[in-house]
Amino acid sequence: MARILRGEIRWADLNPTRGHEQSGLRPVLILSQDVFNERSGTVIAVAITSQPQRAGFPLTLEIAPPQPPKRAWVKISQIRTLAVERIGRKLGRAASEEMIRIVEGLNEIIDA
């Protein structure tokens, strides 16, 4: 498999799930650093949805869509550690400004 890099938007198989977790085959944004992705056999990612979101930042953030013409939202609250075997082909890449905002949102959610 090709290297999985921070900031990439890739297909991922999120099944099986429980409760309110995002499920199915869907795009995810890779948050973990390249060296982590390479050595751990896992990646840390957040789910992306094309469904309009009522919750705003920091729970969700609209991003440039990986595949036009659909709008896309990163579900910052839906962070997962995934085995690299769940990760599929690359769809695109998030802008560095978007990555900064997403990490800021995650920090708002988990910061004490």
PyRosetta script that sets phi, psi and omega in degrees:
from pyrosetta import init, pose_from_sequence

init()
pose = pose_from_sequence("MARILRGEIRWADLNPTRGHEQSGLRPVLILSQDVFNERSGTVIAVAITSQPQRAGFPLTLEIAPPQPPKRAWVKISQIRTLAVERIGRKLGRAASEEMIRIVEGLNEIIDA")
pose.set_psi(1, 144.2)
pose.set_omega(1, 177.3)
pose.set_phi(2, -65.5)
pose.set_psi(2, 155.7)
pose.set_omega(2, 177.9)
pose.set_phi(3, -55.7)
pose.set_psi(3, 141.6)
pose.set_omega(3, 175.7)
pose.set_phi(4, -102.0)
pose.set_psi(4, 120.4)
pose.set_omega(4, -171.9)
pose.set_phi(5, -112.6)
pose.set_psi(5, 146.9)
pose.set_omega(5, 175.8)
pose.set_phi(6, -55.5)
pose.set_psi(6, 135.1)
pose.set_omega(6, 178.1)
pose.set_phi(7, 93.2)
pose.set_psi(7, -11.0)
pose.set_omega(7, 178.4)
pose.set_phi(8, -74.7)
pose.set_psi(8, 147.6)
pose.set_omega(8, 171.1)
pose.set_phi(9, -106.4)
pose.set_psi(9, 122.5)
pose.set_omega(9, -175.4)
pose.set_phi(10, -135.5)
pose.set_psi(10, 156.4)
pose.set_omega(10, 170.1)
pose.set_phi(11, -68.6)
pose.set_psi(11, 145.8)
pose.set_omega(11, 174.8)
pose.set_phi(12, -147.1)
pose.set_psi(12, 145.0)
pose.set_omega(12, 175.4)
pose.set_phi(13, -93.5)
pose.set_psi(13, 108.2)
pose.set_omega(13, -175.5)
pose.set_phi(14, -93.8)
pose.set_psi(14, 0.5)
pose.set_omega(14, 178.9)
pose.set_phi(15, -82.9)
pose.set_psi(15, 150.0)
pose.set_omega(15, -3.2)
pose.set_phi(16, -80.0)
pose.set_psi(16, 157.1)
pose.set_omega(16, 179.4)
pose.set_phi(17, -132.6)
pose.set_psi(17, 175.1)
pose.set_omega(17, 175.6)
pose.set_phi(18, -139.1)
pose.set_psi(18, 154.1)
pose.set_omega(18, 173.1)
pose.set_phi(19, 54.4)
pose.set_psi(19, -127.0)
pose.set_omega(19, -174.4)
pose.set_phi(20, -93.3)
pose.set_psi(20, 12.2)
pose.set_omega(20, 178.8)
pose.set_phi(21, -66.5)
pose.set_psi(21, 147.7)
pose.set_omega(21, 173.5)
pose.set_phi(22, -66.2)
pose.set_psi(22, 140.0)
pose.set_omega(22, -175.8)
pose.set_phi(23, -128.6)
pose.set_psi(23, 171.1)
pose.set_omega(23, 173.6)
pose.set_phi(24, 84.8)
pose.set_psi(24, -172.2)
pose.set_omega(24, 176.3)
pose.set_phi(25, -86.6)
pose.set_psi(25, 116.7)
pose.set_omega(25, -176.6)
pose.set_phi(26, -151.9)
pose.set_psi(26, 162.5)
pose.set_omega(26, 176.3)
pose.set_phi(27, -70.9)
pose.set_psi(27, 144.4)
pose.set_omega(27, 172.9)
pose.set_phi(28, -132.1)
pose.set_psi(28, 155.9)
pose.set_omega(28, 175.6)
pose.set_phi(29, -106.0)
pose.set_psi(29, 125.9)
pose.set_omega(29, -178.7)
pose.set_phi(30, -80.1)
pose.set_psi(30, 122.0)
pose.set_omega(30, -179.7)
pose.set_phi(31, -101.0)
pose.set_psi(31, -29.1)
pose.set_omega(31, -174.3)
pose.set_phi(32, -71.0)
pose.set_psi(32, 153.3)
pose.set_omega(32, -178.8)
pose.set_phi(33, -68.0)
pose.set_psi(33, 153.0)
pose.set_omega(33, -176.5)
pose.set_phi(34, -55.8)
pose.set_psi(34, -43.7)
pose.set_omega(34, -177.9)
pose.set_phi(35, -64.5)
pose.set_psi(35, -37.9)
pose.set_omega(35, 176.3)
pose.set_phi(36, -62.6)
pose.set_psi(36, -46.3)
pose.set_omega(36, -178.4)
pose.set_phi(37, -61.4)
pose.set_psi(37, -38.5)
pose.set_omega(37, -177.5)
pose.set_phi(38, -70.4)
pose.set_psi(38, -41.6)
pose.set_omega(38, -169.2)
pose.set_phi(39, -97.0)
pose.set_psi(39, -22.9)
pose.set_omega(39, -171.6)
pose.set_phi(40, -92.3)
pose.set_psi(40, -18.8)
pose.set_omega(40, -174.5)
pose.set_phi(41, 79.3)
pose.set_psi(41, 4.5)
pose.set_omega(41, 178.1)
pose.set_phi(42, -135.4)
pose.set_psi(42, 166.7)
pose.set_omega(42, 172.1)
pose.set_phi(43, -133.6)
pose.set_psi(43, 156.9)
pose.set_omega(43, 173.0)
pose.set_phi(44, -107.1)
pose.set_psi(44, 126.0)
pose.set_omega(44, -172.7)
pose.set_phi(45, -142.2)
pose.set_psi(45, 162.4)
pose.set_omega(45, 173.5)
pose.set_phi(46, -122.2)
pose.set_psi(46, 145.0)
pose.set_omega(46, -178.7)
pose.set_phi(47, -73.0)
pose.set_psi(47, 149.9)
pose.set_omega(47, 175.2)
pose.set_phi(48, -119.7)
pose.set_psi(48, 140.1)
pose.set_omega(48, 178.5)
pose.set_phi(49, -128.9)
pose.set_psi(49, 153.9)
pose.set_omega(49, 174.9)
pose.set_phi(50, -99.5)
pose.set_psi(50, -0.6)
pose.set_omega(50, 179.9)
pose.set_phi(51, -83.9)
pose.set_psi(51, 130.6)
pose.set_omega(51, 177.9)
pose.set_phi(52, -54.2)
pose.set_psi(52, 139.5)
pose.set_omega(52, -175.4)
pose.set_phi(53, -108.8)
pose.set_psi(53, 134.9)
pose.set_omega(53, 175.5)
pose.set_phi(54, -79.9)
pose.set_psi(54, -35.5)
pose.set_omega(54, 179.9)
pose.set_phi(55, -76.0)
pose.set_psi(55, 132.0)
pose.set_omega(55, 178.1)
pose.set_phi(56, -96.6)
pose.set_psi(56, -165.4)
pose.set_omega(56, 178.4)
pose.set_phi(57, -59.9)
pose.set_psi(57, 136.5)
pose.set_omega(57, 12.8)
pose.set_phi(58, -93.0)
pose.set_psi(58, 0.5)
pose.set_omega(58, -177.3)
pose.set_phi(59, -76.5)
pose.set_psi(59, -35.0)
pose.set_omega(59, 177.4)
pose.set_phi(60, -138.7)
pose.set_psi(60, 157.0)
pose.set_omega(60, 178.3)
pose.set_phi(61, -144.9)
pose.set_psi(61, 126.0)
pose.set_omega(61, 176.5)
pose.set_phi(62, -72.7)
pose.set_psi(62, 135.9)
pose.set_omega(62, 179.1)
pose.set_phi(63, -128.0)
pose.set_psi(63, 166.0)
pose.set_omega(63, 172.9)
pose.set_phi(64, -61.3)
pose.set_psi(64, 130.7)
pose.set_omega(64, -174.1)
pose.set_phi(65, -66.6)
pose.set_psi(65, 144.0)
pose.set_omega(65, 177.5)
pose.set_phi(66, -70.3)
pose.set_psi(66, -27.1)
pose.set_omega(66, 179.4)
pose.set_phi(67, -136.6)
pose.set_psi(67, 101.6)
pose.set_omega(67, 178.2)
pose.set_phi(68, -57.4)
pose.set_psi(68, 152.8)
pose.set_omega(68, 11.0)
pose.set_phi(69, -102.4)
pose.set_psi(69, 7.4)
pose.set_omega(69, -176.4)
pose.set_phi(70, -70.4)
pose.set_psi(70, 144.0)
pose.set_omega(70, 170.2)
pose.set_phi(71, -76.9)
pose.set_psi(71, 156.7)
pose.set_omega(71, -177.0)
pose.set_phi(72, -141.1)
pose.set_psi(72, 143.7)
pose.set_omega(72, 177.2)
pose.set_phi(73, -126.2)
pose.set_psi(73, 134.1)
pose.set_omega(73, 171.5)
pose.set_phi(74, -84.4)
pose.set_psi(74, 127.2)
pose.set_omega(74, 178.1)
pose.set_phi(75, -91.9)
pose.set_psi(75, 85.7)
pose.set_omega(75, -173.8)
pose.set_phi(76, -57.4)
pose.set_psi(76, -32.0)
pose.set_omega(76, -179.8)
pose.set_phi(77, -76.1)
pose.set_psi(77, -6.6)
pose.set_omega(77, -179.8)
pose.set_phi(78, -105.3)
pose.set_psi(78, 61.4)
pose.set_omega(78, -179.7)
pose.set_phi(79, -88.8)
pose.set_psi(79, 137.7)
pose.set_omega(79, -177.5)
pose.set_phi(80, -140.8)
pose.set_psi(80, 148.8)
pose.set_omega(80, 166.7)
pose.set_phi(81, -97.1)
pose.set_psi(81, 124.4)
pose.set_omega(81, -174.6)
pose.set_phi(82, -123.8)
pose.set_psi(82, 140.3)
pose.set_omega(82, 172.0)
pose.set_phi(83, -64.6)
pose.set_psi(83, 143.1)
pose.set_omega(83, -179.2)
pose.set_phi(84, -60.0)
pose.set_psi(84, -23.1)
pose.set_omega(84, 177.5)
pose.set_phi(85, -65.3)
pose.set_psi(85, -20.4)
pose.set_omega(85, 177.9)
pose.set_phi(86, -81.8)
pose.set_psi(86, -12.6)
pose.set_omega(86, -172.2)
pose.set_phi(87, -92.0)
pose.set_psi(87, 131.9)
pose.set_omega(87, -179.1)
pose.set_phi(88, -109.6)
pose.set_psi(88, -152.6)
pose.set_omega(88, -172.3)
pose.set_phi(89, -68.5)
pose.set_psi(89, 154.7)
pose.set_omega(89, -178.9)
pose.set_phi(90, -76.3)
pose.set_psi(90, 136.3)
pose.set_omega(90, 178.0)
pose.set_phi(91, -106.1)
pose.set_psi(91, -28.3)
pose.set_omega(91, -176.0)
pose.set_phi(92, 173.3)
pose.set_psi(92, -159.8)
pose.set_omega(92, -176.9)
pose.set_phi(93, -146.4)
pose.set_psi(93, 139.0)
pose.set_omega(93, 176.0)
pose.set_phi(94, -79.6)
pose.set_psi(94, 147.4)
pose.set_omega(94, 175.7)
pose.set_phi(95, -68.3)
pose.set_psi(95, 151.5)
pose.set_omega(95, -179.0)
pose.set_phi(96, -60.8)
pose.set_psi(96, -34.1)
pose.set_omega(96, 177.9)
pose.set_phi(97, -64.8)
pose.set_psi(97, -37.9)
pose.set_omega(97, 177.8)
pose.set_phi(98, -66.1)
pose.set_psi(98, -41.5)
pose.set_omega(98, 178.8)
pose.set_phi(99, -60.5)
pose.set_psi(99, -42.2)
pose.set_omega(99, 178.7)
pose.set_phi(100, -60.6)
pose.set_psi(100, -45.8)
pose.set_omega(100, -179.5)
pose.set_phi(101, -64.4)
pose.set_psi(101, -38.9)
pose.set_omega(101, -179.1)
pose.set_phi(102, -66.0)
pose.set_psi(102, -44.0)
pose.set_omega(102, 177.5)
pose.set_phi(103, -65.2)
pose.set_psi(103, -37.7)
pose.set_omega(103, 175.4)
pose.set_phi(104, -60.5)
pose.set_psi(104, -43.1)
pose.set_omega(104, 178.8)
pose.set_phi(105, -63.5)
pose.set_psi(105, -42.3)
pose.set_omega(105, 177.6)
pose.set_phi(106, -62.1)
pose.set_psi(106, -42.6)
pose.set_omega(106, 177.3)
pose.set_phi(107, -61.6)
pose.set_psi(107, -37.1)
pose.set_omega(107, 177.8)
pose.set_phi(108, -63.9)
pose.set_psi(108, -37.6)
pose.set_omega(108, -178.3)
pose.set_phi(109, -71.0)
pose.set_psi(109, -41.0)
pose.set_omega(109, -172.6)
pose.set_phi(110, -103.9)
pose.set_psi(110, -10.1)
pose.set_omega(110, -177.1)
pose.set_phi(111, -70.8)
pose.set_psi(111, 139.3)
pose.set_omega(111, -178.8)
pose.set_phi(112, -79.6)
pose.dump_pdb("model.pdb")
